[in-house]
Amino acid sequence: MRIETDSDYYYAVLNILERLRDEVRLKYGSLAKGSKKLGKSCEYLNKIDIIGSVRNLDEICRILDIDFDYLIERKENLGHYRNKELSFKKLISIYKKNAYAFRKSNSMKAIASGIYKGKQNIKIATLLQWADLFRLSPTELIFE
């Protein structure tokens, strides 16, 4: 089974999506107005798969000035986007340090290999699983 379809993290991603929608409603009054601010159609923020990847969620948060940390970890809401550079270098270094501490699935190896070779995106469900596995917060894995 692929990490992205793991049911444990499916509901966590849905919770993140719901927090995003709540924040958009608070800031812009409606999802349609938030979608227009993103330069998308009125229905964009109603789609269930809009935030599948970390980079996509980060981009939405940056444009709409929404706190990424709050959405991912439910930390205190700063009310604005924390301007930090998204990077997967730290994630890969933590993965390499813990290479023998846990049993890696083939999908984990493939994802790590893709990041190591330059892929600059992963699914949110993958980030959440790796955060649980490494016992770190998701933002600690992707922000330096």
N, CA, C and O atoms as a GROMACS GRO file, in nm:
protein
  576
    1MET      N    1   0.084  -0.118   0.000
    1MET     CA    2   0.000   0.000   0.000
    1MET      C    3   0.089   0.125   0.000
    1MET      O    4   0.187   0.132   0.074
    2ARG      N    5   0.055   0.220  -0.082
    2ARG     CA    6   0.130   0.345  -0.088
    2ARG      C    7   0.099   0.430   0.034
    2ARG      O    8  -0.012   0.426   0.087
    3ILE      N    9   0.196   0.505   0.079
    3ILE     CA   10   0.179   0.590   0.196
    3ILE      C   11   0.067   0.691   0.175
    3ILE      O   12  -0.011   0.718   0.267
    4GLU      N   13   0.057   0.746   0.054
    4GLU     CA   14  -0.040   0.852   0.027
    4GLU      C   15  -0.184   0.805   0.044
    4GLU      O   16  -0.272   0.886   0.068
    5THR      N   17  -0.208   0.676   0.033
    5THR     CA   18  -0.344   0.626   0.045
    5THR      C   19  -0.370   0.558   0.179
    5THR      O   20  -0.475   0.498   0.199
    6ASP      N   21  -0.276   0.568   0.269
    6ASP     CA   22  -0.292   0.509   0.401
    6ASP      C   23  -0.408   0.579   0.473
    6ASP      O   24  -0.406   0.701   0.490
    7SER      N   25  -0.506   0.503   0.514
    7SER     CA   26  -0.628   0.560   0.571
    7SER      C   27  -0.602   0.640   0.699
    7SER      O   28  -0.676   0.734   0.726
    8ASP      N   29  -0.501   0.605   0.777
    8ASP     CA   30  -0.472   0.680   0.899
    8ASP      C   31  -0.441   0.827   0.867
    8ASP      O   32  -0.480   0.916   0.941
    9TYR      N   33  -0.374   0.850   0.760
    9TYR     CA   34  -0.334   0.985   0.724
    9TYR      C   35  -0.435   1.052   0.632
    9TYR      O   36  -0.433   1.174   0.616
   10TYR      N   37  -0.521   0.976   0.571
   10TYR     CA   38  -0.626   1.032   0.486
   10TYR      C   39  -0.712   1.129   0.567
   10TYR      O   40  -0.741   1.240   0.521
   11TYR      N   41  -0.752   1.088   0.686
   11TYR     CA   42  -0.836   1.174   0.769
   11TYR      C   43  -0.759   1.293   0.825
   11TYR      O   44  -0.817   1.400   0.844
   12ALA      N   45  -0.633   1.276   0.850
   12ALA     CA   46  -0.550   1.389   0.894
   12ALA      C   47  -0.542   1.495   0.784
   12ALA      O   48  -0.547   1.614   0.812
   13VAL      N   49  -0.528   1.451   0.659
   13VAL     CA   50  -0.524   1.544   0.545
   13VAL      C   51  -0.660   1.613   0.530
   13VAL      O   52  -0.665   1.733   0.500
   14LEU      N   53  -0.768   1.540   0.551
   14LEU     CA   54  -0.901   1.603   0.545
   14LEU      C   55  -0.916   1.710   0.654
   14LEU      O   56  -0.978   1.814   0.630
   15ASN      N   57  -0.861   1.685   0.772
   15ASN     CA   58  -0.866   1.785   0.880
   15ASN      C   59  -0.786   1.909   0.842
   15ASN      O   60  -0.828   2.021   0.872
   16ILE      N   61  -0.673   1.891   0.778
   16ILE     CA   62  -0.593   2.005   0.731
   16ILE      C   63  -0.671   2.084   0.628
   16ILE      O   64  -0.672   2.207   0.631
   17LEU      N   65  -0.736   2.015   0.537
   17LEU     CA   66  -0.818   2.081   0.435
   17LEU      C   67  -0.931   2.161   0.501
   17LEU      O   68  -0.959   2.274   0.459
   18GLU      N   69  -0.994   2.105   0.601
   18GLU     CA   70  -1.103   2.175   0.669
   18GLU      C   71  -1.052   2.299   0.743
   18GLU      O   72  -1.118   2.403   0.742
   19ARG      N   73  -0.935   2.290   0.807
   19ARG     CA   74  -0.876   2.408   0.872
   19ARG      C   75  -0.844   2.516   0.769
   19ARG      O   76  -0.865   2.634   0.793
   20LEU      N   77  -0.792   2.473   0.651
   20LEU     CA   78  -0.764   2.569   0.544
   20LEU      C   79  -0.892   2.640   0.503
   20LEU      O   80  -0.894   2.763   0.491
   21ARG      N   81  -0.996   2.566   0.480
   21ARG     CA   82  -1.124   2.626   0.438
   21ARG      C   83  -1.178   2.720   0.545
   21ARG      O   84  -1.229   2.827   0.512
   22ASP      N   85  -1.168   2.682   0.672
   22ASP     CA   86  -1.214   2.770   0.780
   22ASP      C   87  -1.136   2.901   0.782
   22ASP      O   88  -1.194   3.008   0.800
   23GLU      N   89  -1.004   2.892   0.763
   23GLU     CA   90  -0.920   3.012   0.762
   23GLU      C   91  -0.954   3.102   0.643
   23GLU      O   92  -0.956   3.224   0.656
   24VAL      N   93  -0.980   3.042   0.528
   24VAL     CA   94  -1.017   3.120   0.409
   24VAL      C   95  -1.150   3.191   0.434
   24VAL      O   96  -1.165   3.308   0.399
   25ARG      N   97  -1.245   3.121   0.492
   25ARG     CA   98  -1.375   3.184   0.522
   25ARG      C   99  -1.358   3.300   0.619
   25ARG      O  100  -1.422   3.404   0.603
   26LEU      N  101  -1.273   3.283   0.720
   26LEU     CA  102  -1.249   3.391   0.816
   26LEU      C  103  -1.184   3.513   0.751
   26LEU      O  104  -1.224   3.626   0.777
   27LYS      N  105  -1.085   3.489   0.668
   27LYS     CA  106  -1.009   3.599   0.606
   27LYS      C  107  -1.081   3.666   0.491
   27LYS      O  108  -1.076   3.788   0.476
   28TYR      N  109  -1.149   3.587   0.408
   28TYR     CA  110  -1.205   3.639   0.284
   28TYR      C  111  -1.357   3.636   0.277
   28TYR      O  112  -1.415   3.687   0.181
   29GLY      N  113  -1.422   3.577   0.376
   29GLY     CA  114  -1.568   3.575   0.378
   29GLY      C  115  -1.630   3.455   0.310
   29GLY      O  116  -1.738   3.411   0.349
   30SER      N  117  -1.564   3.401   0.209
   30SER     CA  118  -1.616   3.282   0.140
   30SER      C  119  -1.502   3.211   0.067
   30SER      O  120  -1.396   3.268   0.041
   31LEU      N  121  -1.527   3.085   0.035
   31LEU     CA  122  -1.428   3.007  -0.039
   31LEU      C  123  -1.412   3.060  -0.181
   31LEU      O  124  -1.303   3.056  -0.238
   32ALA      N  125  -1.521   3.111  -0.238
   32ALA     CA  126  -1.515   3.165  -0.375
   32ALA      C  127  -1.421   3.285  -0.382
   32ALA      O  128  -1.343   3.297  -0.476
   33LYS      N  129  -1.427   3.374  -0.283
   33LYS     CA  130  -1.339   3.491  -0.282
   33LYS      C  131  -1.193   3.449  -0.263
   33LYS      O  132  -1.103   3.507  -0.324
   34GLY      N  133  -1.170   3.349  -0.178
   34GLY     CA  134  -1.034   3.297  -0.160
   34GLY      C  135  -0.981   3.232  -0.286
   34GLY      O  136  -0.864   3.248  -0.320
   35SER      N  137  -1.067   3.161  -0.356
   35SER     CA  138  -1.028   3.098  -0.483
   35SER      C  139  -0.990   3.204  -0.586
   35SER      O  140  -0.893   3.188  -0.659
   36LYS      N  141  -1.067   3.310  -0.591
   36LYS     CA  142  -1.037   3.419  -0.684
   36LYS      C  143  -0.904   3.484  -0.650
   36LYS      O  144  -0.828   3.521  -0.739
   37LYS      N  145  -0.874   3.499  -0.520
   37LYS     CA  146  -0.745   3.555  -0.477
   37LYS      C  147  -0.629   3.467  -0.526
   37LYS      O  148  -0.521   3.517  -0.557
   38LEU      N  149  -0.654   3.337  -0.534
   38LEU     CA  150  -0.554   3.243  -0.585
   38LEU      C  151  -0.545   3.246  -0.737
   38LEU      O  152  -0.453   3.188  -0.796
   39GLY      N  153  -0.640   3.313  -0.801
   39GLY     CA  154  -0.643   3.316  -0.946
   39GLY      C  155  -0.706   3.191  -1.006
   39GLY      O  156  -0.678   3.156  -1.121
   40LYS      N  157  -0.789   3.126  -0.929
   40LYS     CA  158  -0.853   3.001  -0.972
   40LYS      C  159  -1.004   3.021  -0.985
   40LYS      O  160  -1.055   3.128  -0.954
   41SER      N  161  -1.073   2.919  -1.031
   41SER     CA  162  -1.218   2.926  -1.042
   41SER      C  163  -1.282   2.927  -0.904
   41SER      O  164  -1.218   2.891  -0.805
   42CYS      N  165  -1.408   2.969  -0.898
   42CYS     CA  166  -1.480   2.980  -0.770
   42CYS      C  167  -1.486   2.847  -0.694
   42CYS      O  168  -1.493   2.846  -0.571
   43GLU      N  169  -1.485   2.737  -0.766
   43GLU     CA  170  -1.500   2.605  -0.703
   43GLU      C  171  -1.367   2.546  -0.657
   43GLU      O  172  -1.366   2.438  -0.597
   44TYR      N  173  -1.256   2.612  -0.682
   44TYR     CA  174  -1.125   2.553  -0.657
   44TYR      C  175  -1.108   2.504  -0.513
   44TYR      O  176  -1.067   2.390  -0.492
   45LEU      N  177  -1.140   2.585  -0.416
   45LEU     CA  178  -1.119   2.545  -0.276
   45LEU      C  179  -1.223   2.445  -0.227
   45LEU      O  180  -1.211   2.394  -0.115
   46ASN      N  181  -1.323   2.415  -0.307
   46ASN     CA  182  -1.420   2.312  -0.271
   46ASN      C  183  -1.374   2.172  -0.312
   46ASN      O  184  -1.431   2.073  -0.267
   47LYS      N  185  -1.272   2.164  -0.396
   47LYS     CA  186  -1.223   2.034  -0.441
   47LYS      C  187  -1.149   1.964  -0.328
   47LYS      O  188  -1.077   2.028  -0.252
   48ILE      N  189  -1.166   1.835  -0.319
   48ILE     CA  190  -1.106   1.760  -0.208
   48ILE      C  191  -0.956   1.736  -0.226
   48ILE      O  192  -0.886   1.717  -0.127
   49ASP      N  193  -0.907   1.738  -0.348
   49ASP     CA  194  -0.767   1.704  -0.372
   49ASP      C  195  -0.677   1.826  -0.395
   49ASP      O  196  -0.568   1.811  -0.450
   50ILE      N  197  -0.720   1.945  -0.354
   50ILE     CA  198  -0.640   2.064  -0.383
   50ILE      C  199  -0.509   2.070  -0.305
   50ILE      O  200  -0.414   2.132  -0.351
   51ILE      N  201  -0.504   2.008  -0.189
   51ILE     CA  202  -0.384   2.022  -0.106
   51ILE      C  203  -0.306   1.893  -0.093
   51ILE      O  204  -0.240   1.872   0.008
   52GLY      N  205  -0.311   1.807  -0.190
   52GLY     CA  206  -0.244   1.678  -0.182
   52GLY      C  207  -0.096   1.685  -0.155
   52GLY      O  208  -0.042   1.596  -0.090
   53SER      N  209  -0.029   1.789  -0.204
   53SER     CA  210   0.117   1.796  -0.187
   53SER      C  211   0.157   1.910  -0.094
   53SER      O  212   0.085   2.009  -0.078
   54VAL      N  213   0.272   1.894  -0.035
   54VAL     CA  214   0.325   1.993   0.058
   54VAL      C  215   0.351   2.126  -0.014
   54VAL      O  216   0.316   2.232   0.037
   55ARG      N  217   0.411   2.119  -0.131
   55ARG     CA  218   0.443   2.241  -0.205
   55ARG      C  219   0.315   2.317  -0.244
   55ARG      O  220   0.313   2.440  -0.239
   56ASN      N  221   0.211   2.246  -0.282
   56ASN     CA  222   0.086   2.310  -0.319
   56ASN      C  223   0.022   2.380  -0.198
   56ASN      O  224  -0.024   2.493  -0.210
   57LEU      N  225   0.020   2.313  -0.084
   57LEU     CA  226  -0.034   2.374   0.037
   57LEU      C  227   0.048   2.496   0.077
   57LEU      O  228  -0.008   2.599   0.116
   58ASP      N  229   0.180   2.487   0.067
   58ASP     CA  230   0.266   2.600   0.100
   58ASP      C  231   0.237   2.719   0.008
   58ASP      O  232   0.235   2.834   0.054
   59GLU      N  233   0.217   2.693  -0.119
   59GLU     CA  234   0.186   2.798  -0.216
   59GLU      C  235   0.053   2.865  -0.184
   59GLU      O  236   0.041   2.987  -0.190
   60ILE      N  237  -0.048   2.785  -0.152
   60ILE     CA  238  -0.179   2.839  -0.116
   60ILE      C  239  -0.168   2.927   0.009
   60ILE      O  240  -0.223   3.037   0.014
   61CYS      N  241  -0.095   2.877   0.109
   61CYS     CA  242  -0.077   2.953   0.233
   61CYS      C  243  -0.002   3.084   0.208
   61CYS      O  244  -0.036   3.187   0.267
   62ARG      N  245   0.098   3.081   0.122
   62ARG     CA  246   0.175   3.202   0.093
   62ARG      C  247   0.088   3.307   0.025
   62ARG      O  248   0.090   3.423   0.064
   63ILE      N  249   0.013   3.267  -0.076
   63ILE     CA  250  -0.070   3.362  -0.151
   63ILE      C  251  -0.182   3.418  -0.064
   63ILE      O  252  -0.212   3.537  -0.069
   64LEU      N  253  -0.246   3.332   0.016
   64LEU     CA  254  -0.359   3.375   0.098
   64LEU      C  255  -0.317   3.428   0.234
   64LEU      O  256  -0.402   3.470   0.313
   65ASP      N  257  -0.187   3.427   0.263
   65ASP     CA  258  -0.133   3.474   0.391
   65ASP      C  259  -0.196   3.400   0.509
   65ASP      O  260  -0.251   3.461   0.602
   66ILE      N  261  -0.188   3.266   0.504
   66ILE     CA  262  -0.241   3.179   0.608
   66ILE      C  263  -0.126   3.104   0.673
   66ILE      O  264  -0.030   3.067   0.605
   67ASP      N  265  -0.134   3.084   0.802
   67ASP     CA  266  -0.028   3.019   0.879
   67ASP      C  267  -0.017   2.870   0.845
   67ASP      O  268  -0.104   2.791   0.882
   68PHE      N  269   0.090   2.831   0.776
   68PHE     CA  270   0.114   2.692   0.734
   68PHE      C  271   0.127   2.601   0.856
   68PHE      O  272   0.071   2.491   0.857
   69ASP      N  273   0.201   2.645   0.958
   69ASP     CA  274   0.222   2.563   1.077
   69ASP      C  275   0.090   2.528   1.146
   69ASP      O  276   0.072   2.416   1.193
   70TYR      N  277   0.000   2.625   1.152
   70TYR     CA  278  -0.130   2.601   1.213
   70TYR      C  279  -0.208   2.494   1.137
   70TYR      O  280  -0.269   2.406   1.197
   71LEU      N  281  -0.205   2.501   1.006
   71LEU     CA  282  -0.279   2.402   0.926
   71LEU      C  283  -0.223   2.262   0.943
   71LEU      O  284  -0.299   2.166   0.960
   72ILE      N  285  -0.092   2.249   0.939
   72ILE     CA  286  -0.029   2.117   0.946
   72ILE      C  287  -0.031   2.058   1.087
   72ILE      O  288  -0.063   1.940   1.105
   73GLU      N  289   0.003   2.141   1.187
   73GLU     CA  290   0.023   2.087   1.321
   73GLU      C  291  -0.079   2.134   1.424
   73GLU      O  292  -0.078   2.089   1.538
   74ARG      N  293  -0.165   2.223   1.384
   74ARG     CA  294  -0.262   2.283   1.474
   74ARG      C  295  -0.193   2.355   1.590
   74ARG      O  296  -0.241   2.354   1.704
   75LYS      N  297  -0.080   2.417   1.559
   75LYS     CA  298  -0.011   2.502   1.656
   75LYS      C  299  -0.089   2.632   1.670
   75LYS      O  300  -0.193   2.650   1.607
   76GLU      N  301  -0.039   2.720   1.754
   76GLU     CA  302  -0.104   2.850   1.769
   76GLU      C  303  -0.108   2.921   1.634
   76GLU      O  304  -0.009   2.925   1.561
   77ASN      N  305  -0.223   2.976   1.602
   77ASN     CA  306  -0.242   3.043   1.474
   77ASN      C  307  -0.185   3.184   1.479
   77ASN      O  308  -0.234   3.268   1.554
   78LEU      N  309  -0.081   3.210   1.400
   78LEU     CA  310  -0.020   3.342   1.395
   78LEU      C  311  -0.103   3.439   1.311
   78LEU      O  312  -0.086   3.561   1.322
   79GLY      N  313  -0.192   3.386   1.229
   79GLY     CA  314  -0.278   3.470   1.148
   79GLY      C  315  -0.215   3.517   1.017
   79GLY      O  316  -0.279   3.588   0.940
   80HIS      N  317  -0.092   3.478   0.992
   80HIS     CA  318  -0.024   3.515   0.868
   80HIS      C  319   0.078   3.408   0.831
   80HIS      O  320   0.113   3.323   0.912
   81TYR      N  321   0.123   3.413   0.707
   81TYR     CA  322   0.219   3.316   0.656
   81TYR      C  323   0.357   3.343   0.714
   81TYR      O  324   0.406   3.456   0.709
   82ARG      N  325   0.419   3.242   0.768
   82ARG     CA  326   0.555   3.253   0.820
   82ARG      C  327   0.650   3.234   0.703
   82ARG      O  328   0.657   3.126   0.645
   83ASN      N  329   0.722   3.337   0.669
   83ASN     CA  330   0.804   3.335   0.549
   83ASN      C  331   0.932   3.255   0.570
   83ASN      O  332   1.036   3.310   0.607
   84LYS      N  333   0.924   3.125   0.548
   84LYS     CA  334   1.040   3.036   0.556
   84LYS      C  335   1.049   2.959   0.427
   84LYS      O  336   0.948   2.932   0.361
   85GLU      N  337   1.170   2.923   0.392
   85GLU     CA  338   1.191   2.850   0.267
   85GLU      C  339   1.166   2.701   0.288
   85GLU      O  340   1.224   2.639   0.378
   86LEU      N  341   1.082   2.644   0.204
   86LEU     CA  342   1.051   2.502   0.206
   86LEU      C  343   1.168   2.426   0.145
   86LEU      O  344   1.212   2.456   0.034
   87SER      N  345   1.218   2.326   0.218
   87SER     CA  346   1.331   2.248   0.170
   87SER      C  347   1.320   2.105   0.221
   87SER      O  348   1.280   2.082   0.335
   88PHE      N  349   1.356   2.011   0.137
   88PHE     CA  350   1.350   1.872   0.176
   88PHE      C  351   1.488   1.815   0.211
   88PHE      O  352   1.501   1.695   0.233
   89LYS      N  353   1.590   1.900   0.215
   89LYS     CA  354   1.725   1.855   0.250
   89LYS      C  355   1.730   1.801   0.392
   89LYS      O  356   1.793   1.698   0.417
   90LYS      N  357   1.664   1.869   0.484
   90LYS     CA  358   1.663   1.824   0.622
   90LYS      C  359   1.591   1.690   0.635
   90LYS      O  360   1.634   1.603   0.710
   91LEU      N  361   1.483   1.674   0.561
   91LEU     CA  362   1.408   1.549   0.562
   91LEU      C  363   1.496   1.433   0.517
   91LEU      O  364   1.496   1.326   0.579
   92ILE      N  365   1.572   1.453   0.412
   92ILE     CA  366   1.660   1.348   0.361
   92ILE      C  367   1.773   1.319   0.458
   92ILE      O  368   1.810   1.203   0.476
   93SER      N  369   1.830   1.421   0.520
   93SER     CA  370   1.938   1.396   0.616
   93SER      C  371   1.887   1.318   0.737
   93SER      O  372   1.957   1.231   0.787
   94ILE      N  373   1.767   1.347   0.783
   94ILE     CA  374   1.708   1.272   0.895
   94ILE      C  375   1.678   1.129   0.850
   94ILE      O  376   1.700   1.034   0.927
   95TYR      N  377   1.630   1.113   0.730
   95TYR     CA  378   1.603   0.980   0.675
   95TYR      C  379   1.732   0.897   0.670
   95TYR      O  380   1.732   0.781   0.710
   96LYS      N  381   1.840   0.956   0.622
   96LYS     CA  382   1.967   0.884   0.612
   96LYS      C  383   2.022   0.847   0.750
   96LYS      O  384   2.074   0.737   0.768
   97LYS      N  385   2.012   0.938   0.846
   97LYS     CA  386   2.062   0.911   0.981
   97LYS      C  387   1.988   0.796   1.047
   97LYS      O  388   2.046   0.721   1.127
   98ASN      N  389   1.861   0.781   1.014
   98ASN     CA  390   1.779   0.677   1.075
   98ASN      C  391   1.757   0.558   0.983
   98ASN      O  392   1.662   0.481   1.001
   99ALA      N  393   1.843   0.542   0.888
   99ALA     CA  394   1.824   0.438   0.785
   99ALA      C  395   1.812   0.297   0.842
   99ALA      O  396   1.739   0.214   0.787
  100TYR      N  397   1.880   0.270   0.950
  100TYR     CA  398   1.876   0.134   1.004
  100TYR      C  399   1.794   0.124   1.133
  100TYR      O  400   1.786   0.017   1.192
  101ALA      N  401   1.735   0.233   1.174
  101ALA     CA  402   1.658   0.233   1.298
  101ALA      C  403   1.515   0.181   1.279
  101ALA      O  404   1.447   0.150   1.377
  102PHE      N  405   1.471   0.172   1.157
  102PHE     CA  406   1.336   0.126   1.130
  102PHE      C  407   1.332   0.052   0.998
  102PHE      O  408   1.423   0.063   0.915
  103ARG      N  409   1.228  -0.024   0.980
  103ARG     CA  410   1.212  -0.098   0.854
  103ARG      C  411   1.144  -0.008   0.752
  103ARG      O  412   1.034   0.042   0.775
  104LYS      N  413   1.209   0.011   0.640
  104LYS     CA  414   1.158   0.100   0.537
  104LYS      C  415   1.078   0.019   0.434
  104LYS      O  416   1.118  -0.090   0.394
  105SER      N  417   0.966   0.076   0.395
  105SER     CA  418   0.888   0.013   0.288
  105SER      C  419   0.949   0.053   0.154
  105SER      O  420   1.027   0.148   0.147
  106ASN      N  421   0.913  -0.019   0.050
  106ASN     CA  422   0.963   0.015  -0.083
  106ASN      C  423   0.916   0.153  -0.127
  106ASN      O  424   0.990   0.225  -0.194
  107SER      N  425   0.794   0.191  -0.090
  107SER     CA  426   0.745   0.323  -0.129
  107SER      C  427   0.825   0.433  -0.059
  107SER      O  428   0.850   0.538  -0.118
  108MET      N  429   0.865   0.410   0.066
  108MET     CA  430   0.948   0.507   0.137
  108MET      C  431   1.083   0.523   0.068
  108MET      O  432   1.132   0.634   0.051
  109LYS      N  433   1.142   0.412   0.029
  109LYS     CA  434   1.270   0.416  -0.041
  109LYS      C  435   1.256   0.492  -0.173
  109LYS      O  436   1.344   0.571  -0.208
  110ALA      N  437   1.149   0.467  -0.244
  110ALA     CA  438   1.127   0.534  -0.373
  110ALA      C  439   1.107   0.684  -0.355
  110ALA      O  440   1.160   0.764  -0.433
  111ILE      N  441   1.032   0.722  -0.253
  111ILE     CA  442   1.008   0.865  -0.227
  111ILE      C  443   1.139   0.933  -0.188
  111ILE      O  444   1.170   1.041  -0.237
  112ALA      N  445   1.216   0.870  -0.098
  112ALA     CA  446   1.344   0.926  -0.056
  112ALA      C  447   1.440   0.937  -0.174
  112ALA      O  448   1.512   1.036  -0.188
  113SER      N  449   1.441   0.837  -0.258
  113SER     CA  450   1.527   0.840  -0.376
  113SER      C  451   1.488   0.956  -0.469
  113SER      O  452   1.575   1.025  -0.522
  114GLY      N  453   1.359   0.975  -0.488
  114GLY     CA  454   1.312   1.086  -0.572
  114GLY      C  455   1.353   1.220  -0.516
  114GLY      O  456   1.396   1.308  -0.592
  115ILE      N  457   1.341   1.238  -0.386
  115ILE     CA  458   1.381   1.365  -0.322
  115ILE      C  459   1.532   1.382  -0.334
  115ILE      O  460   1.581   1.491  -0.365
  116TYR      N  461   1.605   1.273  -0.310
  116TYR     CA  462   1.751   1.278  -0.319
  116TYR      C  463   1.797   1.318  -0.460
  116TYR      O  464   1.899   1.385  -0.476
  117LYS      N  465   1.721   1.276  -0.560
  117LYS     CA  466   1.756   1.306  -0.699
  117LYS      C  467   1.702   1.440  -0.747
  117LYS      O  468   1.720   1.477  -0.863
  118GLY      N  469   1.635   1.515  -0.657
  118GLY     CA  470   1.592   1.649  -0.694
  118GLY      C  471   1.444   1.676  -0.693
  118GLY      O  472   1.403   1.790  -0.715
  119LYS      N  473   1.363   1.575  -0.669
  119LYS     CA  474   1.219   1.599  -0.662
  119LYS      C  475   1.192   1.692  -0.544
  119LYS      O  476   1.240   1.668  -0.433
  120GLN      N  477   1.116   1.797  -0.567
  120GLN     CA  478   1.095   1.897  -0.463
  120GLN      C  479   0.951   1.898  -0.414
  120GLN      O  480   0.895   2.005  -0.389
  121ASN      N  481   0.890   1.782  -0.400
  121ASN     CA  482   0.754   1.776  -0.354
  121ASN      C  483   0.723   1.637  -0.300
  121ASN      O  484   0.773   1.537  -0.352
  122ILE      N  485   0.640   1.631  -0.197
  122ILE     CA  486   0.588   1.505  -0.147
  122ILE      C  487   0.443   1.526  -0.105
  122ILE      O  488   0.399   1.640  -0.091
  123LYS      N  489   0.372   1.419  -0.087
  123LYS     CA  490   0.234   1.427  -0.043
  123LYS      C  491   0.230   1.462   0.105
  123LYS      O  492   0.322   1.431   0.180
  124ILE      N  493   0.123   1.528   0.146
  124ILE     CA  494   0.107   1.565   0.287
  124ILE      C  495   0.098   1.440   0.373
  124ILE      O  496   0.154   1.436   0.483
  125ALA      N  497   0.028   1.337   0.326
  125ALA     CA  498   0.017   1.212   0.401
  125ALA      C  499   0.155   1.151   0.425
  125ALA      O  500   0.181   1.096   0.532
  126THR      N  501   0.244   1.162   0.328
  126THR     CA  502   0.381   1.111   0.343
  126THR      C  503   0.454   1.190   0.450
  126THR      O  504   0.521   1.132   0.536
  127LEU      N  505   0.442   1.322   0.446
  127LEU     CA  506   0.506   1.406   0.546
  127LEU      C  507   0.457   1.372   0.687
  127LEU      O  508   0.537   1.362   0.780
  128LEU      N  509   0.328   1.353   0.702
  128LEU     CA  510   0.271   1.319   0.833
  128LEU      C  511   0.320   1.183   0.882
  128LEU      O  512   0.350   1.166   1.000
  129GLN      N  513   0.328   1.087   0.791
  129GLN     CA  514   0.376   0.955   0.831
  129GLN      C  515   0.523   0.960   0.873
  129GLN      O  516   0.562   0.901   0.973
  130TRP      N  517   0.604   1.031   0.794
  130TRP     CA  518   0.746   1.039   0.827
  130TRP      C  519   0.767   1.115   0.958
  130TRP      O  520   0.857   1.083   1.034
  131ALA      N  521   0.684   1.216   0.984
  131ALA     CA  522   0.694   1.289   1.110
  131ALA      C  523   0.665   1.196   1.227
  131ALA      O  524   0.734   1.202   1.329
  132ASP      N  525   0.563   1.112   1.214
  132ASP     CA  526   0.534   1.013   1.319
  132ASP      C  527   0.648   0.914   1.335
  132ASP      O  528   0.687   0.879   1.446
  133LEU      N  529   0.701   0.868   1.224
  133LEU     CA  530   0.808   0.770   1.225
  133LEU      C  531   0.935   0.824   1.292
  133LEU      O  532   0.998   0.755   1.372
  134PHE      N  533   0.970   0.948   1.259
  134PHE     CA  534   1.093   1.008   1.313
  134PHE      C  535   1.070   1.080   1.446
  134PHE      O  536   1.164   1.130   1.506
  135ARG      N  537   0.945   1.084   1.490
  135ARG     CA  538   0.906   1.150   1.615
  135ARG      C  539   0.946   1.298   1.616
  135ARG      O  540   1.000   1.350   1.714
  136LEU      N  541   0.919   1.364   1.504
  136LEU     CA  542   0.941   1.507   1.489
  136LEU      C  543   0.813   1.570   1.436
  136LEU      O  544   0.724   1.500   1.388
  137SER      N  545   0.804   1.701   1.446
  137SER     CA  546   0.687   1.766   1.389
  137SER      C  547   0.705   1.776   1.237
  137SER      O  548   0.818   1.780   1.190
  138PRO      N  549   0.597   1.779   1.162
  138PRO     CA  550   0.610   1.790   1.016
  138PRO      C  551   0.689   1.912   0.971
  138PRO      O  552   0.767   1.903   0.876
  139THR      N  553   0.671   2.024   1.038
  139THR     CA  554   0.743   2.144   0.995
  139THR      C  555   0.892   2.135   1.026
  139THR      O  556   0.973   2.198   0.958
  140GLU      N  557   0.930   2.057   1.126
  140GLU     CA  558   1.072   2.038   1.156
  140GLU      C  559   1.142   1.961   1.044
  140GLU      O  560   1.262   1.974   1.024
  141LEU      N  561   1.066   1.881   0.971
  141LEU     CA  562   1.123   1.802   0.863
  141LEU      C  563   1.144   1.881   0.735
  141LEU      O  564   1.234   1.849   0.657
  142ILE      N  565   1.063   1.984   0.712
  142ILE     CA  566   1.067   2.051   0.581
  142ILE      C  567   1.113   2.196   0.584
  142ILE      O  568   1.134   2.255   0.478
  143PHE      N  569   1.128   2.255   0.702
  143PHE     CA  570   1.179   2.392   0.711
  143PHE      C  571   1.311   2.392   0.784
  143PHE      O  572   1.327   2.326   0.887
  144GLU      N  573   1.406   2.467   0.731
  144GLU     CA  574   1.537   2.474   0.794
  144GLU      C  575   1.548   2.591   0.886
  144GLU      O  576   1.652   2.612   0.947
   0.00000   0.00000   0.00000
